[in-house]
Amino acid sequence: MKGWRSRFIFTLVVYLAGFATAIYTLAPAPEGKAIEHSDKNSPQSKFNSEEFVENFNTGMHKCLEFGKEAALRTGKLLREKVKEMRDA
């Protein structure tokens, strides 16, 4: 890798991969159970943590799938552009 552009793209990919890994690591597991609150009058008891976990997990998996598809499309586009540049 010689040019600053290559280094920049490599650094960007590594940074985004690390960020995505951190988000995925912090996301709750799909099979996780919510903690039950014993005090029914507390403000926390009105918050449905199971529903939140399920919605958050669904959203996180949608984001991951979108990211995978975007990475595949970007890789395909880059391969096509590199091939065009080599053939020209």
N, C-alpha and C positions, 0 to 999 in steps of 0.2 A: 504494500500500500504506500504509494508515494505522495499523492497530492493531499492538500488540506481538505478537499471535498471528501475524499475517501475516509480520512480520519474523522471528519465531522459526522458523516453518516454512520460509521462504526460506533462512535461514541454515543450518538443518538439512539441507535438500536440497543446498545448495552444498557443505557440509562432507562429506556422505556421497558426493556425486559425486566430490569430490576424493580421498577415501579409496579409493573403488572404482577410480578412475583410477590411483592409485599402486600398488594391488595388481595391477591388470591389466598395468601397465608392468613391474613387477618379475617377473611370471610368465614362465617360460621359453616360448619359441616352440614350437609343435607340431612343426615340422620340425627342431628343434635336435638336435645329436648330442652324446652324452656324451663327456667327456674320459677317455681310457684311461690307467690308471696302469701304469707300467712295473714297479714293484716289487710282485711278487705276494704278499709276506709282510706288507706294510703293512696296518694296520687299514682304511685307505681302500679297499683293493682288494676287501674283503668287502662293501662297500656298493655295491649295484647302482644306479648313478646313472641309467642309462637307464630302469629301472623306476620309480624315484622321480620322475623328470621326467614320465613318462607318467601316473602316478597323480596327481601334483600338478596337471598340466595338465587332466586329466579332471575333477578336483574343482573347479578354478577355473572351468572352463566351465559346470559344473553350477550353481555359485553365481551366475555371471553370468546364466544363463538364468532361474534362480529370481528374481533381482533384477528382471530385465526383466518377468517375469510379475507379480510383486508390484507393481511400479510401474504397470503397465497396470490391474490390478485396483483399486489405490488411486485412480488418476486417474478411472476410471469411477465408483467410489463417491463421490468428491468432486463430480464433475459432477452425479450424481443428487441428492446432498444440497443442492447449491447451487440446482438446479432446484426442488426441493421447497420450499426457503426462499423463493425468489422467487415461486412460485405461491401460497404460503400467505398 
